[in-house]
Amino acid sequence: MIHSLRLIAAAACLTLAGGLVTAAAFAQETLDKTQEQKRVEVVFILDTTGSMGRLIEGAKRKIWSIATSIVDQNPNAEVHMGLVAYRDRGDEYVTKVYPLTRDIQKLYGELLAFQADGGGDWAEAVNEALDAAVRKIAWTQGAPTSRIAFLVGDAPPHMYYRQSRNYPEIMKTARERGIVVNAVQAGGARDTERVWRSIAQLGGGRYIPIPQDGGKVVVIETPHDREIMNLQIEINKTVLSYGSSHRKAEVREKARSIVSAPASVASDMAAYLHKSGKGAKAVTGDGDLVGDVAAGSVELEDVKEAELPDELRNFDRAEQKKIIEVNAQKRQELSSRMDELVKRREAYMTEAQRKAEPKAGSFDEVVKETLRSQVR
């Protein structure tokens, strides 16, 4: 990260909100809140065969609330998520690995594309998926990091595939690397239960049984969802995408993604962006010049001419800086409004949950509960 003094000096010229909040103060606040960040790494090892269809659909709707639950408990957490999807030999794929990333919007897009399919016989490629999660995912070593995996499936592993490591050996490697492995069982198959309990015990995690369909995923719609969604759309208009043409297109697509999401999911997404980015982020990951300059991860002078945002191409350096500052100011003003709306939405949801009848643990709720106990 660029040294804090450089960032503050570069930002000191801008005064926001009638002189009450300066860009320097905004940059310093961002730095203060991120300098001591802990890192939370969460990987889902997900059975994507046909029998898991309803659970996967529920997971698509709740990835944002799961991520937000981490930030609620750990406001300075840097959240990274990854995914290992698995089926079995003879299916379209055995495993698909999506590496750990802070770009949860991109991971969300990958998850949206998943359709449950395949399977056939009973056992699945559980061992291969666990091995991929432990050895192919680039887990952070050292540093204050929580490393947590969730195996989610309904069928036991093949234990006699050649050239495969079996779960007792894989769990030994996981322990050596400081990875906690939880086993979430969909359905009530006894042979799966025996293995899942063993995996959780050997992996230092929890065995968590849930209904086959993932349980009743409760989606609470609030009177604030549409306003939050519309406000996030306005915030996203302050995005200035930079980098390669591919990265620019990715960032623009992420900025537009909120429009196509259901209102409750869109407001979950907006709440996560607001909380995790301390009001400075409009999209997850890198590639937004306004957010990256505010975070101190890049300076305008270091961006190559060919990689500048299209909106800055026809201006000199001083004018480019002014455009970035104007967008930063607008984003900060909109963020103040978002803060109030998110608080109202959370109060509404808390009251609705208090009045609701107790329900059996659903996939998202058991994951949140487990993360609350395991993130250190």
C-alpha positions as CSV (number, residue, x, y, z in Angstrom):
1,M,0.0,0.0,0.0
2,I,1.2,3.5,-0.8
3,H,2.6,5.2,2.3
4,S,0.0,7.0,4.3
5,L,1.8,10.3,4.2
6,R,1.9,10.2,0.4
7,L,-1.8,9.5,0.2
8,I,-2.8,12.2,2.7
9,A,-0.6,14.8,0.9
10,A,-2.1,13.8,-2.5
11,A,-5.7,14.1,-1.1
12,A,-5.3,17.2,1.0
13,C,-6.4,19.6,-1.7
14,L,-10.0,18.4,-1.7
15,T,-12.6,19.7,0.8
16,L,-15.8,17.8,1.0
17,A,-19.2,18.6,2.5
18,G,-18.8,22.3,2.9
19,G,-15.3,22.0,4.4
20,L,-16.3,19.7,7.2
21,V,-14.7,16.6,5.8
22,T,-11.5,16.7,3.8
23,A,-10.3,14.2,1.3
24,A,-7.2,13.9,3.5
25,A,-9.4,13.0,6.4
26,F,-11.3,10.6,4.3
27,A,-8.1,8.9,3.2
28,Q,-6.7,8.8,6.7
29,E,-10.0,7.3,8.0
30,T,-9.8,4.6,5.4
31,L,-6.2,3.9,6.3
32,D,-6.9,3.8,10.0
33,K,-9.7,1.3,9.5
34,T,-7.7,-1.0,7.2
35,Q,-4.2,-1.0,8.6
36,E,-5.0,-3.6,11.2
37,Q,-7.3,-5.7,9.1
38,K,-7.6,-9.4,9.9
39,R,-8.0,-11.7,7.0
40,V,-10.9,-14.1,6.8
41,E,-10.7,-16.9,4.2
42,V,-13.8,-19.0,3.5
43,V,-14.1,-21.8,0.9
44,F,-17.2,-23.7,0.1
45,I,-16.8,-27.2,-1.2
46,L,-20.1,-27.7,-2.9
47,D,-21.7,-30.8,-4.3
48,T,-23.3,-29.6,-7.6
49,T,-25.0,-32.8,-8.6
50,G,-28.7,-33.0,-9.4
51,S,-30.0,-33.7,-5.9
52,M,-28.5,-30.4,-4.6
53,G,-30.5,-28.1,-6.9
54,R,-32.7,-26.4,-4.3
55,L,-29.8,-25.9,-1.8
56,I,-27.7,-24.3,-4.5
57,E,-30.5,-21.9,-5.5
58,G,-30.8,-20.8,-1.8
59,A,-27.0,-20.3,-1.6
60,K,-27.1,-18.0,-4.6
61,R,-29.5,-15.7,-2.7
62,K,-27.5,-15.7,0.6
63,I,-23.8,-15.4,-0.3
64,W,-24.0,-11.6,0.4
65,S,-25.7,-11.9,3.8
66,I,-23.1,-14.6,4.8
67,A,-20.2,-12.2,3.8
68,T,-21.9,-9.3,5.6
69,S,-22.2,-11.4,8.8
70,I,-18.4,-11.7,8.9
71,V,-18.0,-7.9,8.5
72,D,-20.7,-7.2,11.2
73,Q,-18.7,-9.3,13.7
74,N,-15.3,-8.1,12.5
75,P,-15.6,-4.6,11.0
76,N,-12.0,-4.5,9.9
77,A,-12.0,-8.0,8.3
78,E,-10.7,-8.4,4.8
79,V,-13.0,-11.1,3.5
80,H,-11.8,-13.6,0.8
81,M,-14.1,-16.3,-0.5
82,G,-13.5,-19.3,-2.8
83,L,-15.4,-22.2,-4.2
84,V,-14.7,-25.8,-5.1
85,A,-17.6,-27.3,-7.1
86,Y,-17.6,-31.1,-7.4
87,R,-19.5,-33.9,-9.1
88,D,-18.0,-37.3,-10.1
89,R,-16.0,-39.0,-12.7
90,G,-18.0,-39.4,-15.9
91,D,-19.9,-36.1,-15.3
92,E,-19.2,-32.8,-17.0
93,Y,-16.4,-32.2,-14.5
94,V,-15.0,-33.8,-11.4
95,T,-14.0,-30.5,-9.6
96,K,-14.0,-26.9,-10.5
97,V,-11.8,-24.6,-8.4
98,Y,-12.5,-20.9,-8.0
99,P,-9.6,-19.3,-6.0
100,L,-9.9,-17.2,-2.9
101,T,-10.8,-13.6,-3.9
102,R,-11.9,-10.3,-2.4
103,D,-13.9,-9.9,-5.6
104,I,-17.1,-11.4,-4.2
105,Q,-19.2,-9.9,-7.0
106,K,-17.2,-12.0,-9.5
107,L,-17.6,-15.1,-7.3
108,Y,-21.4,-14.4,-7.1
109,G,-21.5,-14.3,-10.9
110,E,-19.8,-17.7,-11.0
111,L,-22.3,-19.1,-8.5
112,L,-25.3,-17.7,-10.5
113,A,-24.1,-19.7,-13.5
114,F,-24.2,-23.0,-11.6
115,Q,-27.0,-25.5,-12.4
116,A,-27.2,-28.7,-10.4
117,D,-26.7,-31.7,-12.8
118,G,-25.0,-35.0,-13.0
119,G,-24.5,-37.7,-10.4
120,G,-26.3,-40.9,-11.0
121,D,-24.7,-43.4,-8.7
122,W,-24.7,-42.6,-5.0
123,A,-21.1,-41.8,-4.0
124,E,-19.4,-38.6,-5.4
125,A,-15.9,-37.2,-5.8
126,V,-15.8,-35.9,-2.2
127,N,-12.1,-36.8,-1.7
128,E,-11.0,-35.1,-4.9
129,A,-12.9,-32.0,-3.9
130,L,-11.5,-31.9,-0.4
131,D,-8.0,-32.4,-1.8
132,A,-8.5,-29.6,-4.3
133,A,-9.7,-27.2,-1.5
134,V,-6.7,-28.0,0.7
135,R,-3.9,-28.1,-1.8
136,K,-5.1,-26.1,-4.9
137,I,-6.5,-23.1,-3.0
138,A,-3.8,-20.6,-2.1
139,W,-4.6,-20.2,1.6
140,T,-2.6,-17.5,3.3
141,Q,0.1,-18.9,5.7
142,G,1.2,-16.9,8.7
143,A,-0.4,-13.5,9.4
144,P,-3.5,-13.3,11.5
145,T,-5.9,-15.3,9.3
146,S,-8.9,-17.4,9.8
147,R,-9.0,-20.3,7.3
148,I,-12.4,-22.0,7.2
149,A,-13.9,-24.5,4.8
150,F,-17.4,-25.8,4.5
151,L,-18.0,-29.2,2.8
152,V,-21.6,-29.2,1.6
153,G,-23.1,-32.4,0.2
154,D,-25.5,-35.3,0.6
155,A,-23.5,-38.3,-0.6
156,P,-20.4,-40.1,0.7
157,P,-17.1,-40.3,-1.2
158,H,-15.7,-43.0,-3.4
159,M,-13.0,-44.5,-1.2
160,Y,-11.3,-46.7,-3.7
161,Y,-10.6,-44.5,-6.7
162,R,-7.0,-45.0,-7.8
163,Q,-4.7,-42.0,-7.7
164,S,-6.9,-40.2,-5.1
165,R,-6.0,-39.3,-1.5
166,N,-8.7,-40.2,1.0
167,Y,-10.2,-37.8,3.5
168,P,-8.2,-38.9,6.6
169,E,-4.9,-38.0,4.9
170,I,-6.4,-34.8,3.4
171,M,-7.6,-33.7,6.9
172,K,-4.1,-34.2,8.2
173,T,-2.8,-31.8,5.6
174,A,-5.6,-29.4,6.4
175,R,-4.7,-29.4,10.1
176,E,-1.0,-28.8,9.3
177,R,-2.0,-25.7,7.2
178,G,-4.4,-24.3,9.9
179,I,-7.6,-24.9,7.9
180,V,-10.7,-25.7,9.8
181,V,-13.1,-28.0,7.8
182,N,-16.8,-28.1,8.7
183,A,-19.1,-30.8,7.2
184,V,-22.6,-29.7,6.3
185,Q,-24.8,-32.7,5.4
186,A,-27.9,-32.2,3.3
187,G,-30.4,-34.9,4.0
188,G,-30.3,-37.8,6.4
189,A,-28.3,-40.6,4.7
190,R,-26.6,-42.6,7.4
191,D,-23.6,-43.6,5.4
192,T,-23.0,-39.9,4.6
193,E,-23.5,-39.0,8.2
194,R,-20.7,-41.3,9.4
195,V,-18.2,-39.9,6.9
196,W,-19.3,-36.2,7.5
197,R,-18.9,-36.6,11.3
198,S,-15.5,-38.1,10.8
199,I,-14.4,-35.3,8.4
200,A,-15.6,-32.6,10.9
201,Q,-13.8,-34.3,13.8
202,L,-10.5,-34.8,11.8
203,G,-10.8,-31.3,10.4
204,G,-11.3,-29.6,13.7
205,G,-14.7,-28.3,12.6
206,R,-18.5,-28.9,13.1
207,Y,-20.8,-31.5,11.8
208,I,-23.9,-29.7,10.7
209,P,-27.0,-31.6,9.5
210,I,-29.6,-29.6,7.4
211,P,-32.6,-30.6,5.3
212,Q,-32.0,-31.9,1.8
213,D,-33.2,-28.7,0.2
214,G,-31.0,-26.6,2.5
215,G,-33.7,-25.7,4.8
216,K,-36.1,-22.8,4.6
217,V,-34.0,-19.9,3.3
218,V,-35.8,-16.9,4.8
219,V,-35.8,-13.9,2.6
220,I,-37.1,-10.8,4.4
221,E,-38.1,-8.1,2.1
222,T,-38.1,-4.6,3.7
223,P,-39.6,-1.3,2.7
224,H,-36.1,0.0,2.3
225,D,-34.8,-2.5,-0.3
226,R,-35.8,-0.5,-3.4
227,E,-34.4,2.7,-2.1
228,I,-31.2,1.0,-1.2
229,M,-31.0,-0.5,-4.6
230,N,-31.6,2.8,-6.3
231,L,-29.1,4.6,-4.2
232,Q,-26.4,1.9,-5.0
233,I,-27.1,2.5,-8.7
234,E,-26.4,6.1,-8.1
235,I,-23.2,5.3,-6.3
236,N,-22.1,3.0,-9.1
237,K,-22.4,5.9,-11.5
238,T,-19.3,7.3,-9.8
239,V,-17.2,4.2,-10.8
240,L,-14.3,5.0,-13.2
241,S,-13.0,1.7,-14.5
242,Y,-9.4,1.4,-15.5
243,G,-6.8,-1.1,-16.6
244,S,-7.0,-3.5,-19.5
245,S,-10.1,-3.5,-21.7
246,H,-11.1,-6.9,-20.2
247,R,-10.8,-5.5,-16.6
248,K,-12.7,-2.3,-17.6
249,A,-15.5,-4.5,-19.0
250,E,-15.6,-6.6,-15.8
251,V,-15.8,-3.6,-13.6
252,R,-18.6,-2.1,-15.6
253,E,-20.5,-5.4,-15.5
254,K,-20.2,-5.5,-11.7
255,A,-21.5,-2.0,-11.5
256,R,-24.5,-3.0,-13.5
257,S,-25.1,-6.3,-11.8
258,I,-27.2,-4.9,-9.0
259,V,-30.0,-3.9,-11.5
260,S,-30.7,-7.6,-12.4
261,A,-30.7,-8.9,-8.8
262,P,-33.9,-9.4,-6.8
263,A,-34.4,-6.4,-4.5
264,S,-33.6,-8.3,-1.3
265,V,-30.4,-9.7,-2.8
266,A,-29.5,-6.3,-4.3
267,S,-29.9,-4.6,-0.8
268,D,-27.8,-7.4,0.7
269,M,-25.1,-6.7,-1.9
270,A,-25.2,-3.0,-1.2
271,A,-25.0,-3.5,2.5
272,Y,-21.9,-5.6,2.1
273,L,-20.2,-3.1,-0.3
274,H,-21.0,-0.3,2.1
275,K,-19.7,-2.0,5.2
276,S,-16.7,-3.7,3.8
277,G,-15.5,-0.7,1.8
278,K,-16.1,1.8,4.6
279,G,-18.2,3.8,2.1
280,A,-15.4,4.1,-0.4
281,K,-16.1,1.0,-2.5
282,A,-18.7,0.7,-5.2
283,V,-17.6,-2.7,-6.5
284,T,-15.6,-5.6,-5.0
285,G,-12.1,-6.2,-6.2
286,D,-9.8,-3.7,-8.0
287,G,-10.4,-1.7,-11.1
288,D,-12.4,1.3,-9.9
289,L,-10.0,4.3,-9.9
290,V,-12.1,6.4,-7.5
291,G,-12.2,3.6,-4.9
292,D,-8.6,2.5,-5.4
293,V,-7.2,6.1,-5.1
294,A,-9.2,6.6,-1.9
295,A,-7.9,3.2,-0.5
296,G,-4.3,4.2,-1.4
297,S,-3.7,1.2,-3.6
298,V,-2.9,3.3,-6.7
299,E,-2.0,6.8,-7.7
300,L,-3.3,8.4,-10.9
301,E,0.3,9.2,-12.0
302,D,1.0,5.4,-12.0
303,V,-1.8,4.5,-14.4
304,K,-0.6,4.1,-18.0
305,E,-2.3,6.3,-20.6
306,A,-3.8,3.3,-22.4
307,E,-5.3,2.0,-19.1
308,L,-7.0,5.3,-18.0
309,P,-10.8,5.3,-17.7
310,D,-12.4,6.3,-20.9
311,E,-14.0,9.3,-19.1
312,L,-10.5,10.8,-18.5
313,R,-8.9,10.3,-21.8
314,N,-9.5,13.8,-23.3
315,F,-8.4,15.8,-20.2
316,D,-5.1,16.9,-18.8
317,R,-3.7,15.6,-15.5
318,A,-5.2,18.4,-13.4
319,E,-8.6,18.0,-14.9
320,Q,-8.4,14.2,-14.5
321,K,-7.7,14.6,-10.8
322,K,-10.6,17.0,-10.4
323,I,-13.0,14.5,-12.0
324,I,-11.8,11.8,-9.6
325,E,-12.3,14.2,-6.7
326,V,-15.8,15.1,-7.8
327,N,-16.7,11.4,-8.1
328,A,-15.2,10.7,-4.7
329,Q,-17.1,13.6,-3.1
330,K,-20.4,12.4,-4.6
331,R,-19.8,8.9,-3.5
332,Q,-19.1,10.0,0.0
333,E,-22.2,12.0,0.2
334,L,-24.3,9.1,-1.2
335,S,-22.6,6.8,1.3
336,S,-23.8,8.9,4.2
337,R,-27.3,8.4,3.0
338,M,-26.7,4.7,2.5
339,D,-25.4,4.3,6.1
340,E,-28.8,5.5,7.4
341,L,-30.8,3.3,5.1
342,V,-28.8,0.2,5.9
343,K,-29.4,0.8,9.6
344,R,-33.1,1.2,9.1
345,R,-33.2,-2.0,7.0
346,E,-31.3,-4.0,9.7
347,A,-33.7,-2.7,12.4
348,Y,-36.7,-3.8,10.3
349,M,-35.1,-7.3,9.7
350,T,-34.2,-7.7,13.3
351,E,-37.8,-7.0,14.3
352,A,-39.2,-9.3,11.6
353,Q,-37.0,-12.1,12.7
354,R,-38.0,-11.6,16.4
355,K,-41.7,-12.0,15.4
356,A,-41.2,-14.9,13.1
357,E,-41.8,-18.5,14.2
358,P,-38.5,-20.4,15.0
359,K,-37.4,-22.6,12.0
360,A,-35.0,-25.4,11.7
361,G,-31.5,-24.3,10.8
362,S,-31.1,-23.4,7.1
363,F,-27.9,-23.5,5.1
364,D,-27.1,-19.8,5.4
365,E,-28.0,-19.5,9.1
366,V,-25.8,-22.5,10.2
367,V,-22.9,-21.1,8.1
368,K,-23.3,-17.7,9.8
369,E,-23.5,-19.2,13.2
370,T,-20.4,-21.3,12.6
371,L,-18.4,-18.3,11.2
372,R,-19.3,-16.3,14.3
373,S,-17.8,-19.0,16.5
374,Q,-14.7,-19.8,14.3
375,V,-13.5,-16.4,13.0
376,R,-10.8,-15.4,15.4
